[in-house]
């Protein structure tokens, strides 16, 4: 946090957060602790059953944990990014 940055206030509700974002100059706040977040909008209508080797599943779970997300979401993100690259 630099000398001009203010700490983020506590926002006890969605309404308080919406009001704060609508009225505050966010450039004056320290946003260094924020992490990018990806929202999943499309409904999940299909299932995929996989039986990977234990070592691969353990590695996937470790990578997902390092990214702070559930491993099933991490696998889905890998699949989505691979498909998007090949389009």
C-alpha positions as CSV (number, residue, x, y, z in Angstrom):
1,X,0.0,0.0,0.0
2,X,1.5,3.4,-0.9
3,X,1.3,6.5,1.2
4,X,-1.8,7.8,-0.7
5,X,-3.8,4.6,-0.7
6,X,-6.6,4.1,1.8
7,X,-7.5,0.6,3.1
8,X,-10.8,-0.8,1.9
9,X,-13.7,-0.3,4.3
10,X,-15.7,-3.2,5.6
11,X,-18.7,-3.8,3.5
12,X,-21.3,-5.8,5.5
13,X,-23.8,-6.4,2.7
14,X,-24.1,-6.5,-1.1
15,X,-26.1,-3.3,-1.0
16,X,-23.3,-1.6,0.9
17,X,-20.7,-2.9,-1.6
18,X,-22.8,-1.7,-4.5
19,X,-23.3,1.8,-3.0
20,X,-19.5,2.0,-2.2
21,X,-18.5,1.0,-5.8
22,X,-21.0,3.4,-7.3
23,X,-19.8,6.4,-5.3
24,X,-16.2,5.9,-4.3
25,X,-13.0,6.8,-6.3
26,X,-11.5,3.4,-6.3
27,X,-8.1,4.8,-7.5
28,X,-7.6,6.1,-3.9
29,X,-7.9,2.6,-2.3
30,X,-5.3,-0.2,-1.9
31,X,-6.6,-3.0,-4.2
32,X,-3.4,-5.1,-4.0
33,X,-5.1,-7.8,-1.9
34,X,-7.8,-8.4,-4.5
35,X,-7.7,-11.5,-6.7
36,X,-9.3,-11.9,-10.1
37,X,-12.5,-13.8,-9.9
38,X,-14.3,-15.6,-12.7
39,X,-18.1,-16.0,-12.5
40,X,-19.8,-19.0,-14.1
41,X,-23.0,-17.9,-15.8
42,X,-23.8,-20.8,-18.1
43,X,-25.9,-23.6,-16.4
44,X,-24.3,-27.0,-16.1
45,X,-26.5,-29.5,-18.0
46,X,-24.1,-32.3,-18.7
47,X,-21.8,-34.5,-16.6
48,X,-18.4,-36.0,-17.3
49,X,-17.1,-39.0,-15.4
50,X,-13.3,-39.5,-15.5
51,X,-11.0,-42.0,-13.9
52,X,-7.5,-40.5,-14.0
53,X,-4.5,-42.0,-12.2
54,X,-4.3,-41.0,-8.6
55,X,-1.1,-39.1,-9.2
56,X,-2.8,-36.9,-11.9
57,X,-5.8,-36.3,-9.7
58,X,-3.6,-35.3,-6.7
59,X,-1.6,-33.0,-9.0
60,X,-4.8,-31.4,-10.3
61,X,-6.1,-30.9,-6.7
62,X,-2.8,-29.3,-5.7
63,X,-2.9,-26.9,-8.6
64,X,-6.5,-26.0,-7.9
65,X,-5.8,-25.4,-4.2
66,X,-2.9,-23.2,-5.2
67,X,-5.4,-21.2,-7.3
68,X,-8.0,-21.1,-4.5
69,X,-10.7,-23.0,-6.5
70,X,-12.3,-26.4,-6.3
71,X,-10.5,-29.0,-8.5
72,X,-13.6,-29.7,-10.6
73,X,-13.8,-26.0,-11.5
74,X,-10.1,-26.1,-12.3
75,X,-10.5,-29.1,-14.6
76,X,-13.4,-27.3,-16.4
77,X,-11.3,-24.2,-16.8
78,X,-8.5,-26.3,-18.4
79,X,-10.9,-27.9,-20.8
80,X,-12.5,-24.5,-21.6
81,X,-9.2,-22.8,-22.3
82,X,-8.0,-25.7,-24.5
83,X,-11.2,-25.7,-26.5
84,X,-11.1,-21.9,-26.9
85,X,-7.5,-22.0,-28.1
86,X,-8.3,-24.6,-30.9
87,X,-11.3,-22.6,-32.2
